[in-house]
Amino acid sequence: MTTLTTLAPHQAQDRLHELTVIDVRTPGEYAGGHIPGALNIPLDQLDRALPDIRSAAERAEILVVCASGARSENACRQLAEKGIHTATLAGGTGAWAAQGNDLDRPVACDVKSAWSMDRQVRLTAGSLVLTGLALGEFVHPAFRLLSAGVAGGLVFSAVTNTCGMAAMLAKLPYNRPGKADLDATLARLRSL
């Protein structure tokens, strides 16, 4: 088993010029604000980017980031299984920004429309729970099982540090990268 290397935001800030930063959030989250110079390779695209990440890791240390650190830890484990050593940013971009570090935002980005995956999951889970309760009250009591199922999923998510709902939401069109976007990111990664 590989030990997970974690950098605190101040450590990453001091070494940013020597790190290759890969942001594994969705393109919408990435557009809402990312660490300067970070390349967006969504978690579900890691396998496709593997040869380029392996090559980049031979040239410089890789720092993997996400919103809070959970997805980047998952990505680091996946890459470690493929023999690629990486580090994760403790607390993710949230901790980075909380310490007063700048975030890059594309000029054309409407930050209000870029919701974090965590926010999307909270909205979806809350909506499903309320729907289950309302249908259980006004249509048939069995609909309350929808709310119970969501609650069970949230508990499972917390215990396993995974999120099936986030994985499903990541497949929605506004959360998925365009093929050309990932190709352009991989070209940039090769040129570093």
Secondary structure, DSSP 4 states (H G I P E B T S, - for coil): -PPPEEE-HHHHHHHGGGEEEEE-S-HHHHHT-B-TT-EE--GGGHHHHHHHHHHHHHHSEEEEE-SSSHHHHHHHHHHHHTT---EEETTHHHHHHHTT---B--TT--GGG---HHHHHHHHHHHHHHHHHHHHHHT-GGGHHHHHHHHHHHHHHHHHT--HHHHHHTTSGGGSPPHHHHHHHHHHHHH-
